[in-house]
Amino acid sequence: MTNGVNRVLDELAKLMTDTAGAAQGVRKEAESLFRSQAEKVLGRLDLVQRDDFEAVKEMAAKALDQTIALKTRVDTLENQLQKKFSSENDQ
């Protein structure tokens, strides 16, 4: 009798293992299908790639730094000119 119970348990364990393997295969197939569809949708949206975004972000930061430096220089030159004209007009 224990032999028959062991055989039933062995068959049940085999069935569970096969079912788990099939479920894992279905899960992988579903993930693959979802990933493929997501890539198609994102491809149609014409989104910016991360590398391109980072490159433009860096360029914008450099341009901002240069703009600030140039503004400071222009302000300094304007102040010098104003002082020069003020001192000439005082004479």
C-alpha positions in Angstrom: 0.0 0.0 0.0 2.8 2.4 0.8 4.3 1.6 -2.6 1.1 2.7 -4.3 1.0 5.9 -2.2 4.6 6.7 -3.0 3.9 6.2 -6.7 0.9 8.5 -6.6 3.0 11.1 -4.8 5.9 10.7 -7.3 3.4 11.2 -10.2 1.9 14.2 -8.4 5.4 15.7 -7.8 6.2 15.1 -11.5 3.0 16.8 -12.6 3.7 19.8 -10.3 7.2 20.1 -11.7 6.0 20.0 -15.3 3.2 22.5 -14.5 5.7 24.9 -12.9 8.0 24.6 -16.0 5.1 25.3 -18.3 4.0 28.2 -16.3 7.5 29.6 -16.3 7.7 29.2 -20.1 4.3 31.0 -20.5 5.6 33.8 -18.2 8.8 34.3 -20.3 6.8 34.3 -23.5 4.3 36.9 -22.1 7.2 39.1 -21.0 8.9 38.8 -24.4 5.6 39.7 -26.2 5.0 42.6 -23.8 8.6 43.9 -24.2 8.2 43.7 -28.0 4.9 45.6 -28.0 6.3 48.2 -25.6 9.3 48.8 -27.8 7.1 49.3 -30.9 4.9 51.8 -29.0 7.9 53.7 -27.7 9.5 53.7 -31.1 6.4 55.4 -32.5 6.5 58.1 -29.8 9.8 59.4 -31.1 11.3 59.7 -27.6 14.8 61.0 -26.9 17.4 58.5 -26.0 19.1 59.0 -22.5 22.5 59.6 -24.0 21.2 62.3 -26.3 19.4 63.9 -23.5 22.5 63.9 -21.3 24.6 65.4 -24.1 22.2 68.3 -24.7 21.8 68.9 -20.9 25.6 69.2 -20.6 25.7 71.6 -23.6 22.9 73.7 -22.1 24.8 73.9 -18.8 28.0 75.0 -20.6 26.0 77.6 -22.5 24.5 79.0 -19.3 27.9 79.2 -17.7 29.3 81.1 -20.7 26.2 83.4 -20.7 26.7 84.3 -17.1 30.5 84.9 -17.7 29.7 87.2 -20.7 27.0 89.1 -18.7 29.5 89.7 -15.9 32.1 90.9 -18.4 29.6 93.2 -20.2 28.5 94.7 -16.8 32.1 95.3 -15.9 32.8 97.0 -19.2 29.7 99.1 -19.0 30.6 100.2 -15.4 34.1 101.2 -16.6 32.7 103.2 -19.5 30.2 104.9 -17.3 33.0 105.9 -14.8 35.2 107.1 -17.7 32.4 109.3 -19.2 31.4 110.5 -15.8 34.9 111.6 -15.0 35.3 113.3 -18.4 32.0 115.2 -18.0 33.1 116.4 -14.5 36.2 118.1 -16.0 
